[in-house]
Amino acid sequence: MVQVIVEVMPKTDYTDPRGAQMGNALNHVGFDGVIQVRQGKRFELGVDGPVNNTVLAQASQIAKEVLANPVTEDVTAVFVQPSRGEQHGGHKGAV
C-alpha cells in the first residue's frame, strides 16, 4: 500500500480562528517570535498499487470535491508519502 498525502489549508483571505487561538497560546507561554499560525488538515489516502499521474489526479479531485470546503479552504498539496528509506521527495502531483 502506498500513502498519498493531501494537505488542505484555510484560504489566505479567510480568518483562521483556530490558528489565531494557537498563536495567542504560543505567545502566552513565551514563544514570542511566532507571528502567525494557520491550522490545516492532512489526509492520508492508502492506495493499492503504483501511484502515477492518473492516481494523483484522482486524489486531487477527491481532495477538491470531498475533503476540502471550497468556500473556506484550498488544497495545497497532493503527493506520495516517501517510504522510510527515502530522505526527501516522493512523486509530486499537481494540485
C-alpha positions in Angstrom: 0.0 0.0 0.0 1.2 3.5 -0.9 0.2 6.6 1.0 -1.0 9.6 -0.9 -1.0 12.7 1.3 -3.5 15.5 0.8 -2.9 18.8 2.6 -5.7 21.4 3.0 -5.3 24.9 4.4 -7.7 27.8 5.1 -7.8 30.3 2.2 -5.3 33.1 2.7 -8.1 35.7 2.8 -10.2 33.6 5.3 -9.8 34.3 9.0 -8.4 31.2 10.7 -9.8 31.3 14.3 -8.1 28.0 15.3 -4.7 29.2 14.1 -5.2 32.6 15.8 -6.1 30.8 19.1 -2.9 28.7 18.8 -0.8 31.8 18.0 -2.2 33.5 21.1 -1.5 30.5 23.3 2.1 30.3 22.0 2.7 33.9 22.8 1.2 33.4 26.2 3.6 30.6 27.1 6.6 32.5 25.9 7.1 31.8 22.2 7.2 35.5 21.2 8.8 35.0 17.8 5.7 33.3 16.3 3.8 35.9 14.5 1.2 33.8 12.7 -0.3 30.2 13.0 -2.5 28.7 10.3 -4.1 25.3 11.1 -4.8 23.0 8.2 -5.7 19.4 7.7 -3.7 16.4 6.4 -5.4 13.3 4.9 -3.6 10.0 4.2 -5.1 8.0 1.4 -4.0 4.4 1.2 -3.6 3.4 -2.5 -3.3 -0.2 -3.7 -0.6 -0.4 -6.5 1.7 2.1 -8.0 1.0 5.8 -8.0 1.1 7.6 -11.3 -0.2 10.9 -12.6 -3.7 9.4 -13.1 -3.9 8.3 -9.4 -2.6 11.7 -8.3 -5.1 13.5 -10.4 -7.9 11.3 -8.9 -6.6 12.1 -5.4 -6.6 15.8 -6.3 -10.2 15.6 -7.5 -11.2 13.8 -4.3 -9.5 16.5 -2.3 -11.2 19.3 -4.1 -14.7 17.8 -4.2 -14.8 15.9 -0.8 -12.0 16.7 1.6 -11.8 20.5 1.3 -14.6 23.1 1.8 -14.1 25.1 -1.4 -15.6 28.2 0.3 -13.0 28.4 3.1 -10.2 26.1 2.1 -7.6 25.4 -0.6 -6.0 22.1 -1.4 -2.3 23.0 -1.1 -0.5 19.7 -1.8 -1.1 16.2 -3.1 1.9 13.9 -3.0 3.2 10.4 -2.4 4.5 9.8 1.1 8.2 8.9 0.8 9.0 5.4 2.0 11.1 5.1 5.2 14.3 4.7 3.2 13.8 8.0 1.3 15.0 11.2 2.8 13.2 13.7 0.6 10.8 14.0 -2.3 8.3 11.4 -3.4 6.2 11.7 -6.6 4.7 15.2 -6.5 1.5 15.8 -8.3 -0.3 18.9 -9.5 -2.9 20.3 -7.1 
